[in-house]
Amino acid sequence: MMILFKYDKSIRKEGTTKMPYINVNLKQSISKDTKLAIMKGLGKAIQLIPGKTQEGLMVQVTDGCDLYFRGKEMEKIAFVDVCAYKSAHFEHNKLFVEETNHLLSSILDMPVSNIYLNIVEHSHWGVRGTYK
């Protein structure tokens, strides 16, 4: 195996190793401004989990998805995937989920009962050219 570069650990910024990634999948199509509002709101919500910051957050908002539930295509439905490096306490994740549900329900005029969220916590993560 050929190594293309050697990572210099001295350039690592404190707090950036716990980067969460959030992918919001929506049935409905939304504007760029609405996507930005969701991104900003998630940036605030993620801070409910200690060690997670808006500066370290990567967000993807995918609208216009073909989402089906119970054998039917739903008009207003969302599935949110959260990938996080290292685990957080149940109560912190619960607060984050509740805030995210409130955020999406408010911005998208969507019932909370149509918002589903999955958090996957990884003990290892590939970042800056290496695997931790």
C-alpha positions in Angstrom: 0.0 0.0 0.0 1.3 3.4 -1.0 0.9 6.3 1.5 0.3 9.5 -0.3 0.8 11.8 2.7 1.7 11.8 6.3 -0.8 13.6 8.6 0.7 16.2 10.9 -1.1 15.9 14.3 0.1 19.3 15.3 -2.4 21.0 13.0 -5.4 19.3 14.7 -7.8 21.8 16.2 -9.2 21.0 19.7 -12.8 19.8 19.6 -13.0 18.9 16.0 -12.5 15.1 16.4 -16.0 14.6 17.7 -17.6 15.7 14.4 -21.2 14.6 14.0 -22.8 14.1 10.6 -26.5 14.7 10.2 -28.5 13.7 7.1 -32.1 15.0 6.9 -34.2 13.2 4.3 -37.5 14.8 3.4 -40.3 13.9 1.1 -41.2 17.5 0.4 -39.1 19.9 -1.6 -37.9 23.0 0.2 -36.1 26.2 -0.6 -32.4 26.9 0.0 -33.4 29.3 2.8 -35.4 26.6 4.5 -32.4 24.2 4.2 -30.2 26.9 5.8 -32.7 27.4 8.6 -32.6 23.6 9.3 -28.8 23.6 9.2 -28.5 26.5 11.7 -31.1 25.0 14.0 -29.3 21.7 14.0 -26.1 23.6 14.8 -27.7 24.9 18.0 -29.4 21.6 18.9 -26.2 19.6 18.6 -24.6 21.6 21.4 -27.1 19.9 23.8 -24.7 17.0 23.5 -21.4 17.7 25.4 -18.4 17.8 23.2 -20.4 18.5 20.0 -20.3 21.9 18.4 -21.8 23.7 15.5 -18.2 24.3 14.2 -17.6 20.5 14.0 -21.0 19.7 12.5 -21.6 18.4 8.9 -25.2 18.6 7.7 -26.8 17.3 4.6 -30.4 18.1 3.8 -31.9 16.0 1.0 -35.3 17.0 -0.1 -37.7 15.5 -2.6 -36.9 11.9 -1.5 -39.2 9.1 -2.3 -40.1 8.1 1.3 -42.7 5.4 1.9 -44.2 4.3 5.3 -46.7 1.6 6.0 -46.9 0.9 2.3 -47.9 4.4 1.4 -46.1 7.4 0.0 -46.2 10.2 2.6 -46.4 13.9 1.8 -44.8 15.2 5.0 -42.3 12.8 6.5 -38.7 13.0 7.5 -36.0 10.5 8.4 -32.9 11.9 10.1 -29.7 10.0 10.4 -27.1 11.1 12.9 -23.6 9.6 12.9 -21.4 10.6 15.8 -17.9 9.8 16.9 -18.0 8.5 20.5 -21.1 7.9 22.6 -23.1 10.4 24.6 -25.3 9.9 27.6 -28.9 8.9 26.9 -30.3 12.1 28.5 -28.2 14.3 26.2 -29.2 12.4 23.1 -32.8 12.5 24.2 -32.7 16.3 24.6 -31.1 16.6 21.1 -33.8 14.3 19.6 -36.6 16.3 21.2 -35.1 19.7 20.1 -34.6 18.3 16.5 -38.2 17.1 16.3 -39.4 20.5 17.5 -37.1 22.3 15.0 -38.2 20.3 12.0 -41.9 20.3 13.0 -41.8 24.1 13.3 -39.9 24.9 10.2 -41.6 22.3 7.9 -45.1 22.4 9.4 -44.8 18.7 9.9 -46.4 16.6 12.7 -43.8 15.2 15.1 -45.3 11.8 14.6 -43.9 11.9 11.0 -40.3 12.6 12.1 -38.0 9.6 12.6 -34.5 10.0 13.9 -31.7 7.4 14.2 -28.4 8.0 16.1 -25.5 5.8 15.4 -22.5 6.3 17.7 -19.1 5.1 16.4 -16.1 4.2 18.5 -13.9 4.7 15.5 -14.0 7.3 12.8 -12.0 8.1 9.6 -10.8 11.7 9.6 -7.9 13.8 8.3 -6.4 10.9 6.3 -6.4 8.3 9.2 -8.7 6.0 11.2 -9.1 6.6 14.9 
